């Protein structure tokens, strides 16, 4: 199944680096990678962007299950988000998790946000 959206991402996923994400030509979101455990975890902090509350943090951890599936643990801490921005936030989270699913299934870093 082909994804409905194709995010544009610049930067690399190394600790301390900045990543810029743009979805369908919308204003970009800047993130700073705060920690990386290759193949198993990444954490980042929002720096700026629409509905990206500066200082918000996100951590994603992957763990293999005995049956071959992958468990995904996601933690997102943010200041309150205005209600009018919630739909856009939820859309970006859906895209992020969809790309993470593709990465887990293909092991191809080229598909990871």
N, C-alpha and C positions, 0 to 999 in steps of 0.2 A: 504494500500500500504506500503510495507516494504522499509525503507530508503536504498539507495545504499551504504552508508558509515556509519560506527559506530564509532564516536569519543570516545577516551578514555580521561576521565577527572578526575583529582585528585584535592583535596582541597575542601573547602566549600565556600558557597556564603554568607559569613558574612563580614561586613565592615572591611577593613584592611587586610583581608586574601589574600593569593595567590592561584591562580588556574593555573594548568598546563594542557594544551590541546594538544592532539596528534591525528592526523588523519591518519589512515592507515599506521602506523609505521613511518611516516615522522618526522623530527625534531620537538620538542615541542615548544609551544608558552606559555610564562609565562605572566599572567595578575595579577594585584592587584585590588581587589574590592574596589572602593572608596566610594560608598554609596549604600544602599539597602533600599527599601520600600517593604517589603514582599507582594507578590501577585500583585505588580503594577509597580515597577521600579528597575533597577539596573544600575550602572555606573562602569566602570573599565578603567584602564590605562595599556597599553602595556609596559612590562618590557624588554622582549627579545624574539627573535625567528625569523625564516626566514620571511622576508617581513613584520615583525611586527615592525614598526618604534617605537623605545622607546619614550615614552612620548605621543604617540597617545592615544586619549580618545574616549570612546564609551559610550553612554547612550541609554537605551531602556526603554520605558514607555508603559504600557498597560492601556487601558481604555475601559470600557464596553459601548456599544452602545444600544440605546433603542430597537433595533430589536434583541438583544441577541448576536450580533457579537462582536468581540474584535478588537479595533483599536490599531495598533502598531506604535509607533513613535520611530524612530531610528536616532540618531545623531552620526556622526563619524568625528572627527577632527584629521588630521594627517599631518605630514610633507610630502612633495612630495614623491611619490613612484616610483622607477625605472620602466619603461615600461615593462621590462622582468618579473617583479613580479606581474603585474596586474592580470593575469589569475589565479594565485594561490590565491591572495587576494579575488577575486570574488568567487572562489570555497569555501573558508572558510566562507564567508558571506552567501552563499547559504545554507551551512550546518547549520550554526547558526540559520538562520531564519526558516529552516525546523524543527529543534529541538524545537524552540520556538513555532511553530505552533502545534506540537504534545503536548507540555506542555499545551498550551491554550485549546486544545481539550480534554485532559485527566485529567488535573489538577494534574498530577503526577510529582513531582519534580525529580523523578528518571530519567526522560527522558530529563531534561533540561541541556544544556551545562553549 
